[in-house]
Amino acid sequence: FFRDSAQAFFLETFKMDFGSSSIRPDAYEAATLTAFDSRGELKSWKVNRRTPKDSDVFIRIHFCGICHSDLHSIRCEWPSTHHFPMTPGHEITGLVEEVGAKVTKFKR
């Protein structure tokens, strides 16, 4: 659905609500828009993420942009190795919710 142009997107339905401010279960689910092949279609997909460790930063992503380089990657238009499923969107904004004990450059 981002087949012909790069667009920033924000979909209320894909916001995750983890409940309390603590994210310390063994794992949690994250909602994504993911490509499963080179046709360029993104589909809703939930992935299990491990609990953040001492060197990790947990960011609650509020907005994510799909740029044209993401579209090229999804469509396999650049000479490189492509792996699917592929979740595009390297341009994000959000809030740092939790930092590991060894993290020094980010604060909650």
Steps between C-alpha positions, in 0.01 A plus 500: 500500500803725485557374149546825305628765741691536822270611777522562869235311682345473839227252563317514831421132471866405513579684822578249771382547856730318738294599803713613790833679464684177581578276203653215692306195386711228338404640159250732341332541164575784259273594211668552163424558133709243320578393142507125443620511139615749235150603384521806726191428708515559874288289731428518869719260699572458867844391614621385838781710644719400789507702818763777473837419657766710675633655176161563338276804462125443476331765283123519465470593133229758435565573131694319228578615149542293186755666273584420142806293596263276698286455189808409292601245764154343521479470120855358470592786264853543638775244453528340842386198688134526597349322793129460561304566707625861495363774725590839351507831682832625632373855560319501833389730778402385843577512869769316692305291748775295654879483494725215606746532787799534261343770280665843541382717209123473544272573793141418573 
